[in-house]
Amino acid sequence: MDWQKLNGEILYKVSRYLNFAERAIDTEQVDEVASCGVSRYRAVELLIANYLDLDDLAQKYYLPYMLKCLDKMDYQNNEYHSNISFDYASNGNWELKRDFYAPYEIFVRDDFVYDFQRVIPQLGYFEEAFQYPAVYQNGRLWMSVTPNEINTMKEPISKARGKTLTFGLGLGYFAYMCAIKEDVTSVIIVEKDKSVIQLFEQNILPQFVCKDKISIICDDAFDFLDKMRGGEYDYAFVDIYHDAGDGAEIYKKFKKQQNKFKTTQFDFWIEKTIKYYI
């Protein structure tokens, strides 16, 4: 079996669906398929298999391991979701607002899973609408506190300790979750855009329960890296890209300099997915 070819086909089909038809499945369609005597989850499986045009091999070896129905409360009870709220706000070309997933809208829920020869994208959906905070730059989504963000940052947050450095601000989710940890003494955020810093400081930072641990440095990530001294930070997290597409070159550039900081542990957002595309 040509797993490399199968992986490529699956990822291509999923990417096209997510970019052009992520809300193709809706409650009415699920109701109709489920009325034939299958579970609602199986109805979604059948619908997504149809929309992705999955053959028998893909349905057998990929589909059961890709798709998951998520529980809203698992994410609404997240510390950040529970304690941070804001109305619409903007500054320059940046906007803070609330966005939402429609019922049965398919989205990426986690980093790739590598299972022997298979590369399996992780997709999810909710049976009800799910609201989440988001920050946009020039109308383009930059960061949102969605299941994907929460799931892909669990491991880096668990590793953060001592003096923690993060490249990229967004909505401050990573910084917030690290700051509430007892073994994190400070969180230093490197962000180059003054407008998004101001937006964050005015609307989000005042709500942080451990805001005294937070400091923000307005600088380009690579300029900061050039000035950074070895042993200065215990942990560093890099999240200055939209996705694996634009993240690959940034990742490679960081990795070239990472060895200069042997006592600092570096991690990168969606690293497994980025490595697949390198």
N, C-alpha and C positions, 0 to 999 in steps of 0.2 A: 504493500500500500504506500502510495506517495504522500506521506504526511505533510511534507513541505508545500506541495501543491494544494492539499486540502486546507491547510492553515491559511494560505494566501487567499483562497476563494472565500472562506468563512469571513476573514477580516475585511475583505473587500465588500462583501454583501452587507455585513453589519454596518460598516462605515457609511455606505450609501443610504441605508435605511435611516440611520441616526441623523444624517445631514439633510435628508430630503423628505422623510416620511415618518418621523418619530411619533407623531400622533395619529398614525393611520388606524391603529386599533382603538376602539372606543367601547363604552359600556354597552351600547346597543348591539354591536357585533358579538361581544362576549356573551351577552344574554341569549342571542340567537343560537350560537354554537352550543352553549351549555344546555339549552332546551332539548338537545338531542340525546341527553343522558350522560354527558361527561362533566367532570368537575370544572369549576371556573378556571383553575390553573391549567388544566388540560386544554380548555378552550383557547386560552392565550397561547399555549404551545403550538396548537394547530394553526392558529392565525399567523403567528410569527414565522412558522415554517413555510406557510404559503407566501407571505410577503417577501421572505428572503429567498424563496425558490430553492429550498434545501432538498437535496436528494436523500435517498434512504441512508447512505453512509453518514451524511452530516447529521441527520435526525437521530441516528443511533449513537454516534461517537461524540457529538458536540452539544446538541440542543439540551439534553437533560442536565448538563454541567454548566451551561451558560446562564440560564434564566432562573430568576427567583422573585417570588412575591414578597415584598417587604412590609414590615409592620410600622406604621406611622409613628407609634409611640416610642419605638426604639431610637428614633431620631429627634422627635419633638422633646423628649426628656433629656437629650444631650445638654450638658452644662451651658454651652454657649447659646444654644437655641432657647433655653429656659430663661437666661438672664440678660440677653442682649436684644434690644428692640429699637427700632427707629422708624420715623416717617420718611417720606421721600426727601432726599437732599441732593444737592449738586454743587460742584465747584470746578470751574473751568470745563474741561471736556470729560469730567468724571461724574457719575451718578450713582447714588445709593438708592436701591428700591427693593421691593419684594416681588419675586417671580414665583412661578408655580409649575408643578407637574400636573397634567390632567390625569384623571383616572385611566389607567392602563397605558399611559404614555411610557414608552420604553426608553431607558437611559443607561449609561454606563454606571455601574455601582461600585466597581473596585478595579484594581490593577489586574493585568493578565494573570492567568494561572497556567503554569507549565506542568503538564502531566505526561511524562514520557515524551513521545514525539509530538504531542498536541500542544498548540498554543490556544487557550480558550478565553475569549473575551467574557467579561462578567457583566451581565445585563440584569436590570431590575425594573420593577414597576410597583405602583401602589394601586389599590382598588378604589381609593378616594383621592381627591385633589390634595396635593401637598405643597404648602407654601414654604419658601426659603429666602433668606436675604441674599442679595447679589450686588456686585459692583461692576459697572460698565464704563468703558473708556471709548469715546467716539461711537457709542451705540453697540460696541462689541463686548460681550460678556468676558470679564477678566477673571473674576473669582466668585464663587457662590458656596454657601454652606449647605451642600447637598449630601446625600448618602455617599457619593463618590469621594468628596473631600474628607468627610468624616472617616470613612473606611481606610482610605489610602494614607491618612495621617496618623492612624492609631499607633503603628509601629514607631515612626519617628518621635512621636510625643512620648511614648513609653521609654525611649532611649535618652531623651533630653535630660541633662543634669548640669549642676553647677552653673557656670557662666555660659549661657546658651545664645548662639548667634543664628539669626534667620535672615536669609536674603529674599526680599519680597514681602510686602505688607498685605495687600488685598484687604480683606475684612478683619484681619487680625486674629483669625481663628487659631492658627498654630500658636501664636504668641499668648493668647488667652489661656489655652489649654496647658501650655507649659508653665505659665506663671502661677497657676493654682497648685502646682506640684511642690511639695515641701523640699525635695532635693534639687530644685532649680532656684538658684539664688538671684539670677537676673536674666532678662531677655533683651537682647540688643537686636533691633530691626534695622536692616539696611534697605532703604527705598530711595530711588532716584527722583521720583515725581513729587514735587512740593504740593501740588493740588490734592493728590490722594492722601498725603500726610495730613493736610489741613482738614480734609473731609473726615478722616479717621479721628483726629484729635478733638474735633468739635462734636461728633455724633456718636462715636463708639467708645473711645478710650475712657471717658468719664464713667462708663458703666462697668468697667473692669473691676473685679473684686480685689485684684492684686496689682493695681495700676502702678504702684510705687516700684515694682520690679521692672517696669517697661521703660526702655529708652529707644529713641528713633534717631538714626543717623541718615541724613539726606546725602546720598552719594551713589555713584554707579557701582554695581556689584564688583566689576573687575578692577576698577580703580581702587576700591576699598581692599580688595584681595591683595593688590600690589603693596599696600601699606601695612597690611596685617602682619603681626609678629607671631612667630611660633610660640605655642604655649599660652597664648593670650585667652583662648576660649576652650571650653571642655567639649562642646558639641556644636555642630553647625548643620543647618538644614537649608537646602537650596530649592526655591520655588519661584522662579522668575520667568516662567514660560507658560503659554496657554495649554499646550498638550505635547504629545511625543513628537509631533511634526516639527515645531520650532524648538523643542527642547533638546533634540539630538546634538546640535552644534554647541549649544550652551553647556550641555553635559560634558562633552569631550573637552571643551576649553577649561572647565573647572577641574576635571580629572587630571589634566596636565600639571596643574599647580597644587593639587591637593597634597602631594607628597612633601611639600615644604612645611606642612603643619602636622607633624607626626603625632603630636599629643592631642590633636583635635579630631574627634570622630565626625566625619562628614556623611550625610545622607541626602538623597535626592528624591523629590516627589516623582511618583510613578516610574521609578527606576527600571522595574522589570519590563514595562511596556517600551520605554526608550531603548533599552538594550536590544529588544527584538528588531527595532528598525535601524540599528547601527550596523 
